[in-house]
Amino acid sequence: MFSKVISKRTFSSLTNYTSAANQRVFLTVAQGDQRLGDLVFELYSERQPATTESFRQLCEGSEEGGYTGTTFHQGTSGLGITGGRLGEENVSAFGSRLSDEDMTVRHIKRGQLTAVNDGPNSAGSEFTITFGATNFLDGYQTVFGELVEGQNVLDALEAGCDRHGAVKEDFTIVGSGLK
């Protein structure tokens, strides 16, 4: 009996990635010409320093560009929506691909940020925001933040996706920065 209690506590502590030291950033989203509002994310800076620093720089704008003006181009209702692609190379704010960081951070809930990649050590500017637990991505993509404000905007993004990976609406990031 005692070992079951310990494992529950251990699991609980392993799934709380928030910290007062973590930074917050925002993405302002529009649907067509209508501004929907801000998605505010807490970045897991202590656990994923390179991934969060790249994302933060792209939210502020960087030499590689920034997220303002990019679109959400792929999404599946119930899973997540992907955006932030900067050009064909999909590089990070540092001008290269990122090494995988702490892959033990799990995709456990709605609103988590995860770094899109096309294999090990290949994440760039693209990211996915989850619409629910996506544990099949555990160990494959770096989870590096979570939504703390803007659930209504995330709901609108999900409503604009179908079950086949298409985004039916024109969703654009019209602003971004530090919160």
Backbone as ProteinMPNN parsed JSONL, in Angstrom:
{"seq_chain_A": "MFSKVISKRTFSSLTNYTSAANQRVFLTVAQGDQRLGDLVFELYSERQPATTESFRQLCEGSEEGGYTGTTFHQGTSGLGITGGRLGEENVSAFGSRLSDEDMTVRHIKRGQLTAVNDGPNSAGSEFTITFGATNFLDGYQTVFGELVEGQNVLDALEAGCDRHGAVKEDFTIVGSGLK", "coords_chain_A": {"N_chain_A": [[0.825, -1.194, 0.0], [1.903, 1.257, 0.846], [3.875, 1.768, -1.134], [2.324, 2.331, -3.383], [1.239, 4.812, -2.739], [3.552, 6.392, -2.667], [4.351, 6.232, -5.387], [2.227, 7.574, -6.62], [2.529, 10.157, -5.596], [5.078, 10.762, -6.596], [4.575, 10.692, -9.381], [2.787, 12.848, -9.547], [4.445, 15.006, -8.76], [6.247, 14.961, -10.847], [4.844, 15.937, -12.978], [4.292, 18.607, -12.72], [5.438, 21.358, -14.032], [5.735, 24.022, -13.689], [7.108, 27.133, -12.498], [8.121, 29.832, -10.424], [10.27, 31.15, -11.459], [10.108, 30.882, -14.194], [9.695, 32.298, -17.471], [7.191, 34.358, -19.106], [5.37, 34.587, -22.121], [3.584, 36.035, -24.938], [1.271, 35.395, -27.607], [-0.497, 37.091, -29.986], [-3.48, 36.459, -31.558], [-5.248, 36.422, -34.638], [-8.265, 35.91, -36.439], [-8.771, 35.829, -39.658], [-9.581, 39.105, -40.324], [-10.282, 39.709, -37.756], [-9.336, 40.272, -34.49], [-8.63, 37.865, -32.103], [-7.5, 37.607, -29.559], [-5.093, 37.153, -26.876], [-2.766, 34.495, -26.441], [-1.251, 33.386, -23.647], [1.714, 32.121, -22.444], [3.481, 30.154, -20.068], [6.822, 29.528, -19.985], [8.865, 26.65, -19.758], [11.457, 27.326, -18.586], [13.494, 26.538, -16.817], [13.716, 23.808, -17.232], [13.939, 23.405, -19.993], [16.043, 25.062, -21.356], [17.336, 25.973, -23.845], [15.381, 25.597, -25.862], [13.242, 27.14, -24.871], [14.469, 29.66, -24.806], [14.949, 30.157, -27.532], [12.271, 30.229, -28.455], [11.319, 32.402, -26.941], [12.92, 34.488, -27.977], [11.994, 34.494, -30.622], [9.385, 35.261, -30.182], [9.813, 37.849, -29.384], [10.918, 38.807, -31.663], [13.663, 38.381, -33.836], [16.979, 38.034, -35.272], [16.508, 36.033, -37.094], [13.965, 36.561, -37.748], [10.574, 36.72, -36.674], [7.654, 35.613, -34.857], [5.413, 37.158, -35.497], [3.085, 37.638, -38.015], [3.188, 35.059, -38.984], [1.426, 31.948, -39.642], [-1.08, 29.617, -38.424], [-0.894, 26.555, -39.62], [-1.533, 23.862, -39.714], [-3.656, 21.52, -38.165], [-5.44, 19.449, -35.867], [-8.501, 18.647, -34.629], [-8.983, 17.939, -31.242], [-6.361, 17.07, -30.933], [-4.091, 18.986, -31.599], [-2.69, 22.193, -32.685], [-0.579, 23.575, -35.166], [1.978, 25.963, -35.719], [4.075, 28.818, -36.562], [6.1, 28.442, -38.45], [9.01, 29.429, -39.994], [10.021, 30.176, -42.942], [11.511, 27.787, -45.284], [13.513, 26.308, -44.065], [13.033, 25.985, -41.336], [14.399, 26.807, -38.9], [15.778, 27.508, -35.617], [15.762, 30.379, -33.388], [18.416, 30.781, -33.231], [19.5, 30.273, -35.661], [19.927, 27.668, -36.401], [19.167, 24.131, -36.061], [17.668, 22.739, -33.088], [19.021, 20.892, -30.348], [17.604, 18.003, -28.792], [16.049, 18.385, -25.645], [15.131, 17.943, -22.275], [13.474, 15.15, -22.463], [11.764, 13.844, -20.802], [9.696, 15.347, -19.918], [6.268, 15.444, -20.041], [3.486, 15.198, -22.35], [0.758, 16.144, -21.189], [-1.626, 17.576, -20.998], [-4.153, 19.933, -22.085], [-3.203, 22.772, -23.962], [-0.406, 22.773, -23.86], [2.869, 23.676, -24.985], [4.81, 22.384, -27.581], [7.768, 21.386, -29.231], [8.022, 21.142, -32.642], [9.454, 18.66, -34.693], [11.532, 16.923, -37.111], [12.667, 14.521, -36.567], [15.255, 13.212, -34.364], [16.918, 15.775, -32.51], [16.215, 18.062, -34.118], [14.48, 20.247, -33.927], [12.973, 23.406, -34.652], [11.702, 26.553, -35.442], [9.003, 25.968, -35.513], [6.04, 25.092, -33.71], [3.703, 23.248, -31.674], [0.515, 23.588, -30.192], [-1.13, 21.875, -27.782], [-4.356, 20.265, -27.79], [-5.258, 18.618, -25.902], [-4.286, 15.816, -23.837], [-1.483, 14.349, -25.288], [0.011, 11.899, -25.323], [1.338, 10.15, -27.048], [3.329, 11.6, -28.199], [5.262, 11.795, -26.307], [8.655, 11.645, -25.48], [9.415, 12.069, -28.061], [8.997, 14.696, -28.934], [9.927, 17.904, -27.66], [8.483, 19.188, -24.833], [7.794, 22.42, -23.855], [6.418, 24.486, -22.553], [3.347, 25.988, -21.223], [-0.101, 26.937, -21.58], [-1.354, 29.737, -19.88], [-3.122, 31.811, -19.891], [-5.89, 32.715, -21.948], [-7.665, 30.767, -22.816], [-10.056, 30.927, -24.261], [-9.197, 31.764, -26.777], [-7.678, 29.576, -27.566], [-9.757, 27.724, -27.694], [-11.17, 28.753, -29.915], [-9.233, 28.362, -31.905], [-9.14, 25.551, -31.93], [-11.764, 25.013, -32.764], [-11.563, 25.804, -35.369], [-10.258, 23.78, -36.661], [-10.214, 20.629, -38.401], [-10.866, 17.054, -38.284], [-8.992, 15.907, -39.827], [-6.526, 17.085, -40.066], [-6.539, 19.589, -41.209], [-6.637, 23.162, -41.195], [-9.373, 25.066, -41.082], [-9.884, 27.733, -40.983], [-8.519, 31.09, -41.308], [-5.954, 31.675, -39.452], [-3.78, 33.868, -37.89], [-0.724, 34.967, -36.401], [-0.568, 37.996, -35.016], [0.854, 39.578, -33.369], [3.404, 39.5, -30.813], [5.369, 38.785, -27.875], [7.116, 39.501, -24.75], [5.533, 38.854, -21.637]], "CA_chain_A": [[0.0, 0.0, 0.0], [2.761, 2.432, 0.949], [4.551, 2.011, -2.414], [1.357, 2.96, -4.294], [1.149, 6.226, -2.365], [4.784, 7.035, -3.124], [4.357, 6.378, -6.838], [1.272, 8.624, -6.987], [3.158, 11.438, -5.28], [6.166, 10.95, -7.548], [3.97, 11.05, -10.665], [2.249, 14.197, -9.421], [5.53, 15.986, -8.749], [6.913, 14.956, -12.143], [4.015, 16.557, -14.003], [4.155, 20.036, -12.476], [6.655, 21.953, -14.581], [5.702, 25.464, -13.499], [8.046, 27.681, -11.523], [8.097, 31.294, -10.366], [11.4, 31.665, -12.246], [9.833, 30.749, -15.621], [9.249, 33.487, -18.196], [5.905, 34.297, -19.809], [5.317, 35.252, -23.423], [2.244, 36.016, -25.511], [1.023, 35.425, -29.038], [-1.801, 37.663, -30.298], [-4.005, 35.685, -32.689], [-6.396, 36.946, -35.373], [-8.957, 35.029, -37.384], [-9.043, 36.779, -40.732], [-9.32, 40.479, -39.868], [-10.773, 39.864, -36.39], [-8.405, 39.913, -33.417], [-9.249, 36.967, -31.129], [-6.934, 37.843, -28.241], [-3.742, 36.678, -26.591], [-2.397, 33.246, -25.798], [-0.121, 33.661, -22.756], [2.357, 30.861, -22.08], [4.617, 30.068, -19.163], [7.843, 28.68, -20.601], [9.582, 25.813, -18.8], [12.829, 27.807, -18.76], [14.447, 25.783, -16.001], [13.856, 22.43, -17.746], [14.213, 23.409, -21.435], [16.607, 26.406, -21.545], [17.599, 26.371, -25.241], [14.108, 25.651, -26.586], [12.475, 28.298, -24.408], [15.164, 30.885, -25.215], [14.654, 30.344, -28.953], [10.873, 30.644, -28.561], [11.225, 33.754, -26.397], [13.508, 35.415, -28.954], [11.105, 34.58, -31.777], [8.237, 36.054, -29.748], [10.26, 39.25, -29.366], [11.521, 39.138, -32.952], [15.092, 38.113, -33.768], [17.627, 38.13, -36.576], [15.874, 35.053, -37.979], [12.575, 36.976, -37.919], [9.788, 36.518, -35.473], [6.391, 34.938, -35.103], [4.395, 38.05, -36.031], [2.84, 37.438, -39.442], [3.126, 33.641, -39.336], [0.086, 31.382, -39.537], [-1.291, 28.252, -37.944], [-1.085, 25.927, -40.922], [-1.946, 22.469, -39.596], [-4.267, 21.261, -36.876], [-6.41, 18.367, -35.784], [-9.379, 18.766, -33.478], [-8.707, 16.924, -30.225], [-4.921, 16.827, -30.785], [-3.336, 20.223, -31.468], [-2.539, 23.065, -33.842], [0.83, 23.87, -35.409], [2.276, 27.243, -36.358], [5.41, 29.345, -36.308], [7.118, 28.058, -39.441], [9.723, 30.571, -40.58], [10.755, 29.739, -44.125], [11.607, 26.359, -45.574], [14.527, 25.644, -43.244], [12.513, 25.743, -39.988], [15.485, 26.893, -37.927], [15.501, 28.19, -34.362], [16.206, 31.774, -33.338], [19.874, 30.765, -33.279], [19.914, 30.009, -37.036], [20.213, 26.236, -36.58], [18.207, 23.248, -35.395], [17.931, 22.58, -31.66], [19.186, 19.556, -29.773], [16.534, 17.62, -27.878], [16.367, 18.651, -24.24], [14.552, 16.995, -21.321], [12.37, 14.443, -23.107], [10.896, 13.216, -19.809], [8.532, 16.211, -19.722], [5.194, 14.731, -20.72], [2.36, 15.882, -23.007], [-0.282, 15.635, -20.295], [-2.853, 18.367, -20.882], [-4.512, 20.947, -23.064], [-2.496, 24.047, -23.899], [1.05, 22.686, -23.752], [3.698, 23.981, -26.154], [5.749, 21.327, -27.894], [8.617, 21.739, -30.369], [7.872, 20.25, -33.792], [10.733, 18.254, -35.271], [11.425, 15.868, -38.121], [13.614, 13.512, -36.123], [16.043, 13.631, -33.205], [17.757, 16.982, -32.561], [15.887, 18.811, -35.336], [13.431, 21.243, -33.705], [13.282, 24.755, -35.126], [10.763, 27.583, -35.007], [7.636, 25.446, -35.464], [5.551, 24.602, -32.431], [2.315, 22.804, -31.595], [-0.213, 23.8, -28.943], [-1.973, 20.691, -27.657], [-5.772, 20.417, -27.43], [-5.496, 17.617, -24.861], [-3.117, 14.961, -23.622], [-0.979, 13.725, -26.523], [1.129, 11.113, -24.782], [2.083, 9.474, -28.105], [4.476, 12.448, -28.525], [6.252, 11.713, -25.226], [9.932, 11.078, -25.891], [9.702, 12.434, -29.453], [9.014, 16.149, -29.059], [10.236, 18.603, -26.421], [7.439, 20.038, -24.248], [8.556, 23.525, -23.275], [5.6, 25.518, -21.933], [1.923, 25.735, -21.114], [-1.015, 28.066, -21.624], [-1.817, 30.205, -18.575], [-4.24, 32.716, -20.176], [-6.319, 32.706, -23.34], [-8.373, 29.531, -23.145], [-11.054, 31.211, -25.29], [-8.494, 31.818, -28.057], [-7.367, 28.189, -27.891], [-11.021, 27.106, -28.101], [-11.442, 29.198, -31.29], [-8.285, 27.66, -32.775], [-9.573, 24.158, -32.085], [-12.998, 24.998, -33.555], [-11.179, 26.03, -36.755], [-9.544, 22.604, -37.185], [-11.045, 19.451, -38.6], [-10.274, 15.824, -37.756], [-8.091, 15.364, -40.85], [-5.284, 17.839, -40.09], [-6.677, 20.862, -41.917], [-7.122, 24.343, -40.497], [-10.43, 25.577, -41.957], [-9.936, 29.187, -40.831], [-7.269, 31.811, -41.51], [-5.445, 32.12, -38.151], [-2.469, 34.496, -38.025], [-0.135, 35.619, -35.242], [-0.454, 39.409, -35.4], [1.722, 40.231, -32.39], [3.98, 38.585, -29.831], [6.379, 39.411, -27.035], [7.2, 39.094, -23.352], [4.377, 39.24, -20.819]], "C_chain_A": [[0.867, 1.254, 0.0], [3.434, 2.76, -0.382], [3.609, 2.646, -3.428], [1.235, 4.448, -3.999], [2.388, 6.967, -2.847], [4.755, 7.236, -4.631], [3.364, 7.438, -7.294], [1.877, 9.995, -6.715], [4.286, 11.748, -6.265], [5.615, 11.371, -8.895], [3.467, 12.481, -10.617], [3.359, 15.241, -9.478], [6.248, 16.052, -10.096], [6.113, 15.671, -13.218], [3.752, 18.028, -13.756], [5.457, 20.711, -12.883], [6.707, 23.467, -14.388], [6.679, 25.882, -12.409], [7.947, 29.206, -11.556], [9.213, 31.907, -11.206], [11.142, 31.61, -13.759], [9.322, 32.052, -16.225], [7.878, 33.251, -18.804], [6.003, 35.112, -21.086], [3.876, 35.216, -23.921], [2.313, 35.973, -27.03], [-0.371, 36.013, -29.216], [-2.285, 37.035, -31.594], [-5.204, 36.412, -33.296], [-6.969, 35.845, -36.253], [-9.44, 35.934, -38.51], [-8.647, 38.166, -40.258], [-9.741, 40.72, -38.423], [-9.747, 39.373, -35.38], [-9.144, 39.068, -32.39], [-8.763, 37.227, -29.711], [-5.562, 37.22, -28.111], [-3.752, 35.271, -26.003], [-1.172, 33.574, -24.954], [0.413, 32.317, -22.26], [3.417, 31.082, -21.018], [5.581, 29.085, -19.801], [8.584, 27.914, -19.514], [11.081, 26.101, -18.908], [13.858, 26.995, -17.994], [14.707, 24.387, -16.576], [14.308, 22.395, -19.202], [14.859, 24.749, -21.826], [16.816, 26.82, -23.002], [16.297, 26.53, -26.025], [13.313, 26.875, -26.168], [13.148, 29.603, -24.81], [14.925, 31.17, -26.691], [13.228, 30.856, -29.137], [10.697, 32.077, -28.076], [11.765, 34.771, -27.393], [12.609, 35.567, -30.175], [9.813, 35.312, -31.427], [8.588, 37.538, -29.745], [10.712, 39.727, -30.739], [13.021, 38.917, -32.801], [15.689, 38.284, -35.152], [17.022, 37.154, -37.573], [14.434, 35.445, -38.295], [11.852, 36.79, -36.609], [8.455, 35.909, -35.853], [5.31, 35.846, -35.688], [4.307, 37.897, -37.549], [2.801, 35.985, -39.875], [1.714, 33.109, -39.078], [0.112, 30.045, -38.811], [-1.719, 27.469, -39.173], [-1.55, 24.47, -40.877], [-2.557, 22.262, -38.229], [-5.298, 20.169, -36.956], [-7.202, 18.528, -34.498], [-9.111, 17.614, -32.518], [-7.234, 16.659, -29.999], [-4.142, 18.113, -30.588], [-3.275, 20.995, -32.766], [-1.084, 23.512, -33.935], [0.982, 25.193, -36.139], [3.733, 27.599, -36.154], [6.472, 28.97, -37.308], [7.693, 29.315, -40.076], [10.554, 30.068, -41.751], [10.823, 28.235, -44.251], [12.56, 25.619, -44.643], [14.057, 25.303, -41.842], [13.622, 25.732, -38.933], [15.031, 27.651, -36.686], [15.929, 29.654, -34.465], [17.719, 31.881, -33.44], [20.402, 30.467, -34.676], [20.25, 28.559, -37.326], [19.086, 25.439, -35.947], [18.631, 23.067, -33.945], [18.138, 21.116, -31.287], [18.001, 19.271, -28.866], [16.986, 17.906, -26.458], [15.692, 17.578, -23.387], [13.308, 16.338, -21.912], [11.491, 13.693, -22.107], [9.683, 14.082, -19.497], [7.424, 15.678, -20.627], [4.138, 15.665, -21.304], [1.08, 15.452, -22.282], [-1.584, 16.417, -20.31], [-3.017, 19.339, -22.044], [-3.64, 22.187, -22.855], [-0.992, 23.948, -23.727], [1.706, 23.039, -25.078], [4.687, 22.848, -26.356], [6.485, 21.675, -29.184], [8.467, 20.698, -31.477], [9.26, 19.921, -34.336], [10.488, 17.229, -36.371], [12.464, 14.783, -37.854], [14.389, 14.029, -34.927], [16.875, 14.889, -33.495], [17.489, 17.832, -33.804], [14.764, 19.828, -35.154], [13.907, 22.611, -34.191], [12.282, 25.745, -34.566], [9.344, 27.052, -34.833], [7.296, 24.89, -34.089], [4.122, 24.105, -32.595], [1.777, 23.175, -30.228], [-1.21, 22.648, -28.851], [-3.411, 21.069, -27.29], [-6.173, 19.422, -26.348], [-4.215, 16.834, -24.649], [-2.747, 14.292, -24.943], [0.241, 12.882, -26.17], [1.889, 10.335, -25.848], [3.277, 10.302, -28.572], [5.567, 12.396, -27.455], [7.509, 11.018, -25.725], [10.323, 11.433, -27.321], [9.795, 13.936, -29.661], [9.233, 16.77, -27.684], [9.058, 19.472, -26.002], [8.151, 21.17, -23.528], [7.719, 24.652, -22.689], [4.147, 25.118, -21.869], [1.132, 27.035, -21.09], [-1.443, 28.438, -20.212], [-2.95, 31.215, -18.703], [-4.592, 32.585, -21.651], [-7.016, 31.438, -23.771], [-9.405, 29.759, -24.246], [-10.423, 31.276, -26.683], [-8.142, 30.396, -28.498], [-8.625, 27.435, -28.338], [-11.361, 27.478, -29.546], [-10.502, 28.521, -32.282], [-8.734, 26.22, -33.0], [-10.838, 24.073, -32.944], [-12.704, 25.189, -35.042], [-10.427, 24.877, -37.39], [-10.54, 21.483, -37.442], [-10.311, 18.217, -38.069], [-9.276, 15.204, -38.721], [-6.805, 16.168, -40.995], [-5.353, 19.18, -40.783], [-7.151, 21.964, -40.976], [-8.092, 25.024, -41.453], [-10.502, 27.095, -41.949], [-8.551, 29.783, -41.075], [-6.817, 32.398, -40.181], [-4.021, 32.627, -38.325], [-2.028, 35.054, -36.677], [0.146, 37.061, -35.641], [0.389, 40.217, -34.418], [2.265, 39.197, -31.44], [5.033, 39.336, -29.036], [6.41, 38.815, -25.651], [5.973, 39.597, -22.613], [4.861, 39.724, -19.488]], "O_chain_A": [[0.606, 2.198, -0.746], [3.55, 3.936, -0.725], [4.057, 3.433, -4.261], [1.139, 5.256, -4.923], [2.273, 8.068, -3.386], [5.104, 8.315, -5.109], [3.632, 8.141, -8.269], [1.742, 10.901, -7.537], [4.421, 12.887, -6.713], [6.127, 12.312, -9.501], [3.696, 13.249, -11.551], [3.225, 16.252, -10.168], [6.801, 17.094, -10.448], [6.658, 15.982, -14.277], [3.033, 18.648, -14.539], [6.454, 20.643, -12.165], [7.628, 24.121, -14.877], [7.03, 25.1, -11.525], [7.714, 29.793, -12.613], [9.111, 33.061, -11.622], [11.879, 32.226, -14.528], [8.607, 32.813, -15.572], [7.452, 32.112, -18.996], [6.627, 36.173, -21.129], [3.048, 34.468, -23.4], [3.268, 36.442, -27.649], [-1.333, 35.49, -28.655], [-1.588, 37.07, -32.608], [-6.056, 36.944, -32.584], [-6.251, 34.973, -36.74], [-10.386, 36.703, -38.345], [-7.51, 38.382, -39.839], [-9.574, 41.828, -37.913], [-9.338, 38.212, -35.405], [-10.17, 39.495, -31.86], [-9.53, 37.085, -28.759], [-4.948, 36.813, -29.098], [-4.609, 34.91, -25.197], [-0.152, 33.999, -25.495], [-0.33, 31.49, -21.73], [4.158, 32.064, -21.056], [5.214, 27.954, -20.12], [8.896, 28.473, -18.463], [11.867, 25.228, -19.274], [14.972, 26.789, -18.474], [15.803, 23.847, -16.42], [14.989, 21.455, -19.61], [14.247, 25.507, -22.578], [16.487, 27.953, -23.352], [16.136, 27.497, -26.77], [12.765, 27.578, -27.017], [12.456, 30.57, -25.127], [14.717, 32.325, -27.063], [12.998, 31.804, -29.888], [10.011, 32.874, -28.715], [11.138, 35.804, -27.628], [12.479, 36.669, -30.707], [9.205, 35.928, -32.303], [7.751, 38.381, -30.067], [10.872, 40.929, -30.954], [13.592, 39.229, -31.756], [14.985, 38.64, -36.098], [17.022, 37.42, -38.775], [13.751, 34.735, -39.033], [12.477, 36.713, -35.551], [8.163, 35.714, -37.032], [4.375, 35.35, -36.316], [5.302, 38.009, -38.265], [2.423, 35.691, -41.009], [0.915, 33.741, -38.386], [1.162, 29.433, -38.612], [-2.802, 27.703, -39.709], [-1.921, 23.911, -41.909], [-2.039, 22.769, -37.234], [-5.951, 19.983, -37.983], [-6.633, 18.544, -33.407], [-9.022, 16.458, -32.93], [-6.87, 16.08, -28.975], [-3.578, 18.324, -29.515], [-3.738, 20.532, -33.808], [-0.44, 23.791, -32.924], [0.22, 25.507, -37.055], [4.523, 26.803, -35.646], [7.657, 29.164, -37.035], [6.968, 30.149, -40.62], [11.67, 29.585, -41.562], [10.268, 27.5, -43.434], [12.417, 24.41, -44.456], [14.624, 24.412, -41.21], [13.763, 24.773, -38.175], [14.019, 28.351, -36.71], [16.401, 30.101, -35.511], [18.248, 32.961, -33.707], [21.615, 30.409, -34.874], [20.798, 28.249, -38.383], [18.161, 26.007, -35.367], [19.806, 23.221, -33.609], [17.504, 20.221, -31.847], [17.455, 20.181, -28.244], [18.148, 17.702, -26.106], [15.693, 16.406, -23.765], [12.217, 16.906, -21.865], [10.571, 12.982, -22.51], [8.734, 13.605, -18.875], [7.625, 15.486, -21.826], [3.928, 16.775, -20.814], [0.403, 14.516, -22.707], [-2.561, 15.982, -19.701], [-2.117, 19.522, -22.864], [-3.375, 22.594, -21.724], [-0.349, 24.965, -23.467], [1.177, 22.743, -26.149], [5.33, 22.402, -25.405], [5.885, 22.201, -30.121], [8.749, 19.518, -31.272], [10.126, 20.79, -34.428], [9.374, 16.731, -36.536], [13.054, 14.213, -38.772], [14.199, 15.174, -34.517], [17.452, 15.041, -34.572], [18.426, 18.274, -34.469], [14.15, 20.235, -36.14], [15.097, 22.923, -34.141], [12.037, 25.777, -33.36], [8.56, 27.63, -34.08], [8.134, 24.305, -33.403], [3.42, 24.49, -33.53], [2.488, 23.091, -29.227], [-2.039, 22.469, -29.742], [-3.654, 22.048, -26.584], [-7.33, 19.402, -25.928], [-3.177, 17.161, -25.224], [-3.606, 13.736, -25.628], [1.348, 13.121, -26.652], [3.004, 9.888, -25.578], [4.152, 9.781, -29.265], [6.672, 12.896, -27.669], [7.443, 9.94, -26.316], [11.437, 11.133, -27.751], [10.589, 14.399, -30.479], [8.784, 16.233, -26.671], [8.672, 20.388, -26.728], [9.014, 20.924, -22.685], [8.274, 25.698, -22.352], [3.747, 24.07, -22.376], [1.616, 28.077, -20.65], [-1.847, 27.575, -19.433], [-3.668, 31.459, -17.734], [-3.722, 32.372, -22.496], [-6.973, 31.064, -24.944], [-9.614, 28.88, -25.082], [-11.053, 30.883, -27.665], [-8.291, 30.054, -29.671], [-8.567, 26.608, -29.249], [-11.79, 26.622, -30.319], [-10.922, 28.147, -33.378], [-8.711, 25.726, -34.127], [-10.97, 23.162, -33.762], [-13.503, 24.784, -35.886], [-9.998, 24.979, -38.539], [-11.578, 21.397, -36.787], [-9.244, 18.342, -37.468], [-8.768, 14.11, -38.477], [-6.059, 15.959, -41.951], [-4.331, 19.849, -40.934], [-7.959, 21.727, -40.078], [-7.688, 25.506, -42.512], [-11.125, 27.683, -42.833], [-7.543, 29.076, -41.053], [-7.242, 33.493, -39.812], [-3.158, 31.915, -38.838], [-2.847, 35.551, -35.903], [0.992, 37.322, -36.496], [0.61, 41.411, -34.622], [1.67, 38.133, -31.268], [5.526, 40.382, -29.46], [5.818, 37.767, -25.394], [5.439, 40.658, -22.937], [4.055, 40.101, -18.638]]}, "name": "protein", "num_of_chains": 1, "seq": "MFSKVISKRTFSSLTNYTSAANQRVFLTVAQGDQRLGDLVFELYSERQPATTESFRQLCEGSEEGGYTGTTFHQGTSGLGITGGRLGEENVSAFGSRLSDEDMTVRHIKRGQLTAVNDGPNSAGSEFTITFGATNFLDGYQTVFGELVEGQNVLDALEAGCDRHGAVKEDFTIVGSGLK"}
